[in-house]
Amino acid sequence: MVLETLNPMHYNITSLVPNTMPVATVPILILMCFLFLIWNHEETSSIPGPGYCMGIGPLISHGRFLWMGVGTACNYYNKMYGDFVRVWISGEETFIISK
């Protein structure tokens, strides 16, 4: 008799989870989405350059500088965006000015 009460298969699992559980998760999901939008919000810059895009832009621009070298990468960004360009090198915003 004691073993029957301790057996977890003896209980109905659905009766243990309250019916309010899905109702409680909706506000949490909405809050998480709102925080995600705030975290990804960036102020638009008037300086041209690759976008931030959740941190992928800085990784790509830094990788391009490592792969192509400083001179070739600068020429690439100047050809793409003009004489005054904003890029990221080592996670820091860097401005390339050339003529």
C-alpha positions as YAML, in Angstrom:
chain: A
units: angstrom
residues:
- id: 1
  name: MET
  ca: [0.00, 0.00, 0.00]
- id: 2
  name: VAL
  ca: [2.87, 2.42, 0.76]
- id: 3
  name: LEU
  ca: [4.56, 1.52, -2.50]
- id: 4
  name: GLU
  ca: [1.40, 2.32, -4.45]
- id: 5
  name: THR
  ca: [1.26, 5.85, -3.03]
- id: 6
  name: LEU
  ca: [4.93, 6.46, -3.84]
- id: 7
  name: ASN
  ca: [4.63, 5.19, -7.41]
- id: 8
  name: PRO
  ca: [4.62, 8.23, -9.76]
- id: 9
  name: MET
  ca: [2.66, 6.33, -12.41]
- id: 10
  name: HIS
  ca: [-0.19, 6.06, -9.94]
- id: 11
  name: TYR
  ca: [-0.96, 9.79, -10.28]
- id: 12
  name: ASN
  ca: [-2.35, 11.53, -13.31]
- id: 13
  name: ILE
  ca: [0.33, 14.00, -14.42]
- id: 14
  name: THR
  ca: [-2.15, 16.40, -16.01]
- id: 15
  name: SER
  ca: [-3.93, 16.90, -12.72]
- id: 16
  name: LEU
  ca: [-0.68, 18.02, -11.09]
- id: 17
  name: VAL
  ca: [-0.09, 20.90, -13.56]
- id: 18
  name: PRO
  ca: [-2.52, 23.73, -12.87]
- id: 19
  name: ASN
  ca: [-4.71, 25.01, -15.67]
- id: 20
  name: THR
  ca: [-3.39, 28.55, -15.14]
- id: 21
  name: MET
  ca: [0.11, 27.64, -16.34]
- id: 22
  name: PRO
  ca: [-0.47, 28.59, -20.02]
- id: 23
  name: VAL
  ca: [-2.15, 31.84, -18.92]
- id: 24
  name: ALA
  ca: [0.90, 32.76, -16.84]
- id: 25
  name: THR
  ca: [3.36, 32.10, -19.67]
- id: 26
  name: VAL
  ca: [1.75, 34.55, -22.11]
- id: 27
  name: PRO
  ca: [2.78, 37.71, -20.18]
- id: 28
  name: ILE
  ca: [6.27, 36.29, -19.70]
- id: 29
  name: LEU
  ca: [6.63, 35.65, -23.44]
- id: 30
  name: ILE
  ca: [5.35, 39.14, -24.24]
- id: 31
  name: LEU
  ca: [7.85, 40.65, -21.78]
- id: 32
  name: MET
  ca: [10.69, 38.63, -23.28]
- id: 33
  name: CYS
  ca: [9.78, 39.78, -26.80]
- id: 34
  name: PHE
  ca: [9.61, 43.39, -25.62]
- id: 35
  name: LEU
  ca: [13.04, 43.13, -23.96]
- id: 36
  name: PHE
  ca: [14.46, 41.51, -27.10]
- id: 37
  name: LEU
  ca: [13.18, 44.41, -29.22]
- id: 38
  name: ILE
  ca: [14.68, 46.96, -26.83]
- id: 39
  name: TRP
  ca: [17.99, 45.11, -26.78]
- id: 40
  name: ASN
  ca: [18.19, 45.03, -30.60]
- id: 41
  name: HIS
  ca: [17.08, 48.63, -31.07]
- id: 42
  name: GLU
  ca: [19.81, 50.84, -32.39]
- id: 43
  name: GLU
  ca: [19.82, 54.48, -33.14]
- id: 44
  name: THR
  ca: [20.23, 55.13, -36.82]
- id: 45
  name: SER
  ca: [23.49, 56.82, -37.59]
- id: 46
  name: SER
  ca: [23.93, 59.42, -40.27]
- id: 47
  name: ILE
  ca: [27.35, 57.93, -41.03]
- id: 48
  name: PRO
  ca: [27.21, 55.22, -43.70]
- id: 49
  name: GLY
  ca: [28.59, 51.78, -43.10]
- id: 50
  name: PRO
  ca: [27.56, 48.19, -42.48]
- id: 51
  name: GLY
  ca: [24.60, 47.72, -40.13]
- id: 52
  name: TYR
  ca: [24.87, 46.43, -36.58]
- id: 53
  name: CYS
  ca: [22.29, 43.62, -37.03]
- id: 54
  name: MET
  ca: [22.42, 42.06, -33.51]
- id: 55
  name: GLY
  ca: [26.22, 42.11, -33.40]
- id: 56
  name: ILE
  ca: [26.76, 40.28, -36.69]
- id: 57
  name: GLY
  ca: [27.85, 43.47, -38.53]
- id: 58
  name: PRO
  ca: [30.83, 44.10, -36.23]
- id: 59
  name: LEU
  ca: [31.92, 40.47, -36.52]
- id: 60
  name: ILE
  ca: [31.79, 40.61, -40.31]
- id: 61
  name: SER
  ca: [33.66, 43.91, -40.60]
- id: 62
  name: HIS
  ca: [36.34, 42.80, -38.12]
- id: 63
  name: GLY
  ca: [36.69, 39.49, -39.96]
- id: 64
  name: ARG
  ca: [37.03, 41.35, -43.27]
- id: 65
  name: PHE
  ca: [39.88, 43.45, -41.85]
- id: 66
  name: LEU
  ca: [41.65, 40.33, -40.57]
- id: 67
  name: TRP
  ca: [41.12, 38.41, -43.80]
- id: 68
  name: MET
  ca: [41.79, 41.13, -46.41]
- id: 69
  name: GLY
  ca: [44.19, 43.34, -44.53]
- id: 70
  name: VAL
  ca: [43.69, 46.95, -43.55]
- id: 71
  name: GLY
  ca: [44.39, 48.57, -46.92]
- id: 72
  name: THR
  ca: [42.23, 46.28, -49.04]
- id: 73
  name: ALA
  ca: [39.37, 46.30, -46.53]
- id: 74
  name: CYS
  ca: [39.46, 50.11, -46.36]
- id: 75
  name: ASN
  ca: [39.32, 50.29, -50.16]
- id: 76
  name: TYR
  ca: [36.38, 47.85, -50.16]
- id: 77
  name: TYR
  ca: [34.38, 49.87, -47.63]
- id: 78
  name: ASN
  ca: [35.21, 53.15, -49.36]
- id: 79
  name: LYS
  ca: [33.98, 51.74, -52.65]
- id: 80
  name: MET
  ca: [30.79, 50.43, -51.02]
- id: 81
  name: TYR
  ca: [29.86, 53.39, -48.77]
- id: 82
  name: GLY
  ca: [31.92, 56.44, -49.77]
- id: 83
  name: ASP
  ca: [34.80, 58.46, -48.32]
- id: 84
  name: PHE
  ca: [33.60, 58.52, -44.70]
- id: 85
  name: VAL
  ca: [32.67, 55.06, -43.36]
- id: 86
  name: ARG
  ca: [31.83, 53.60, -39.93]
- id: 87
  name: VAL
  ca: [33.11, 50.04, -39.31]
- id: 88
  name: TRP
  ca: [33.98, 47.96, -36.25]
- id: 89
  name: ILE
  ca: [37.50, 46.77, -35.51]
- id: 90
  name: SER
  ca: [38.00, 44.65, -32.37]
- id: 91
  name: GLY
  ca: [34.47, 45.49, -31.26]
- id: 92
  name: GLU
  ca: [35.05, 49.25, -31.30]
- id: 93
  name: GLU
  ca: [33.41, 51.67, -33.70]
- id: 94
  name: THR
  ca: [36.06, 52.96, -36.10]
- id: 95
  name: PHE
  ca: [35.78, 55.66, -38.76]
- id: 96
  name: ILE
  ca: [37.59, 55.39, -42.07]
- id: 97
  name: ILE
  ca: [38.21, 58.74, -43.71]
- id: 98
  name: SER
  ca: [39.80, 58.77, -47.16]
- id: 99
  name: LYS
  ca: [39.73, 60.74, -50.34]
...
